């Protein structure tokens, strides 16, 4: 089973991740797309805020990871968590700016 997503630039076929028996890499995973969209949003926002505050950035990376529970998401185990239980965003920046707080936790 797949779902076609029109991004404005391309038509993407999203399907199940290979871990629970998805298309073996033929389709993009919607959970991966969610994490990728979060990374893109965080990176673009970081760049805009750094520019606005005149914080020099030479480069960097944004890494996003999530813990997805397939058994709950696919209703295989009604006691298992549904969807993502944790999503982590990490920024590794190349800058001379003083760090404000290197670790923040939400929720």
VOLOSE-190952 format. One record per residue (C-alpha): residue in one letter; z, y, x; residue number from 0. Coordinates in Angstrom, 1 decimal, decimal comma, always signed. Layout:
% residues N
- A | Z | Y | X | NUM
...
***
This chain:
% residues 107
- X | +0,0 | +0,0 | +0,0 | 0
- X | -0,9 | +3,4 | +1,4 | 1
- X | -0,9 | +7,0 | +0,2 | 2
- X | -3,5 | +9,5 | +1,3 | 3
- X | -2,2 | +12,9 | +2,4 | 4
- X | -4,5 | +16,0 | +2,7 | 5
- X | -3,1 | +18,1 | +5,5 | 6
- X | -5,6 | +21,0 | +5,2 | 7
- X | -7,2 | +19,7 | +8,5 | 8
- X | -7,6 | +16,0 | +7,9 | 9
- X | -7,0 | +13,2 | +5,4 | 10
- X | -4,2 | +10,9 | +6,6 | 11
- X | -3,5 | +7,5 | +5,3 | 12
- X | +0,3 | +6,9 | +5,3 | 13
- X | +1,8 | +3,4 | +4,8 | 14
- X | +4,7 | +1,3 | +5,7 | 15
- X | +6,0 | +1,2 | +9,3 | 16
- X | +5,1 | -2,0 | +11,1 | 17
- X | +8,9 | -3,0 | +11,3 | 18
- X | +9,2 | -3,9 | +7,5 | 19
- X | +5,7 | -5,4 | +7,5 | 20
- X | +3,4 | -2,4 | +7,3 | 21
- X | -0,2 | -2,2 | +8,5 | 22
- X | +0,4 | -3,0 | +12,1 | 23
- X | -0,4 | +0,5 | +13,2 | 24
- X | -3,4 | +1,1 | +11,0 | 25
- X | -1,6 | +3,8 | +9,1 | 26
- X | +0,8 | +6,5 | +10,0 | 27
- X | +4,4 | +6,0 | +8,8 | 28
- X | +5,7 | +8,5 | +6,3 | 29
- X | +9,1 | +8,5 | +8,0 | 30
- X | +7,5 | +9,2 | +11,3 | 31
- X | +5,6 | +12,1 | +9,7 | 32
- X | +8,8 | +13,5 | +8,4 | 33
- X | +10,4 | +13,5 | +11,9 | 34
- X | +7,2 | +14,9 | +13,4 | 35
- X | +7,1 | +17,7 | +10,9 | 36
- X | +10,7 | +18,6 | +11,6 | 37
- X | +10,0 | +18,6 | +15,4 | 38
- X | +6,9 | +20,9 | +14,8 | 39
- X | +8,9 | +23,2 | +12,6 | 40
- X | +11,8 | +23,4 | +15,0 | 41
- X | +9,5 | +24,1 | +18,0 | 42
- X | +7,5 | +26,8 | +16,2 | 43
- X | +10,7 | +28,4 | +14,9 | 44
- X | +12,3 | +28,3 | +18,3 | 45
- X | +9,3 | +30,0 | +19,9 | 46
- X | +9,3 | +32,7 | +17,2 | 47
- X | +13,0 | +33,4 | +17,5 | 48
- X | +12,9 | +33,4 | +21,3 | 49
- X | +10,0 | +36,0 | +21,2 | 50
- X | +11,9 | +38,1 | +18,6 | 51
- X | +15,1 | +38,1 | +20,7 | 52
- X | +13,2 | +38,6 | +23,9 | 53
- X | +14,5 | +35,3 | +25,4 | 54
- X | +12,2 | +34,1 | +28,1 | 55
- X | +11,0 | +30,5 | +27,7 | 56
- X | +8,8 | +28,9 | +30,3 | 57
- X | +8,5 | +25,7 | +28,3 | 58
- X | +10,5 | +22,9 | +26,8 | 59
- X | +10,5 | +19,9 | +24,5 | 60
- X | +11,8 | +19,2 | +21,0 | 61
- X | +12,9 | +15,6 | +20,4 | 62
- X | +13,7 | +14,3 | +16,9 | 63
- X | +15,1 | +10,9 | +16,1 | 64
- X | +16,3 | +9,3 | +12,9 | 65
- X | +18,1 | +6,2 | +11,7 | 66
- X | +16,1 | +4,7 | +8,9 | 67
- X | +17,5 | +1,7 | +6,9 | 68
- X | +14,5 | -0,4 | +5,8 | 69
- X | +16,6 | -2,9 | +3,8 | 70
- X | +18,0 | -0,1 | +1,6 | 71
- X | +14,7 | +1,9 | +1,4 | 72
- X | +12,7 | -1,2 | +0,3 | 73
- X | +15,5 | -2,3 | -2,1 | 74
- X | +15,9 | -5,6 | -0,2 | 75
- X | +19,7 | -5,0 | +0,0 | 76
- X | +21,2 | -2,9 | -2,7 | 77
- X | +24,3 | -2,3 | -0,5 | 78
- X | +22,3 | -1,0 | +2,4 | 79
- X | +21,9 | +2,8 | +2,9 | 80
- X | +18,8 | +4,3 | +1,4 | 81
- X | +16,5 | +6,3 | +3,7 | 82
- X | +17,6 | +8,2 | +6,8 | 83
- X | +21,4 | +8,2 | +7,5 | 84
- X | +21,2 | +10,4 | +10,6 | 85
- X | +18,6 | +12,7 | +12,0 | 86
- X | +19,0 | +14,2 | +15,5 | 87
- X | +17,1 | +17,2 | +17,0 | 88
- X | +17,4 | +17,8 | +20,7 | 89
- X | +16,0 | +20,9 | +22,6 | 90
- X | +15,4 | +20,7 | +26,3 | 91
- X | +14,4 | +24,2 | +27,4 | 92
- X | +13,1 | +25,7 | +30,6 | 93
- X | +14,7 | +29,1 | +30,6 | 94
- X | +17,1 | +31,3 | +32,6 | 95
- X | +18,8 | +32,4 | +29,4 | 96
- X | +22,6 | +31,8 | +29,2 | 97
- X | +23,5 | +28,8 | +27,0 | 98
- X | +25,3 | +29,7 | +23,8 | 99
- X | +26,4 | +26,3 | +22,7 | 100
- X | +24,7 | +23,2 | +24,1 | 101
- X | +25,9 | +20,9 | +21,4 | 102
- X | +26,1 | +21,6 | +17,6 | 103
- X | +26,7 | +19,1 | +14,9 | 104
- X | +25,7 | +19,6 | +11,2 | 105
- X | +27,4 | +17,7 | +8,4 | 106
***
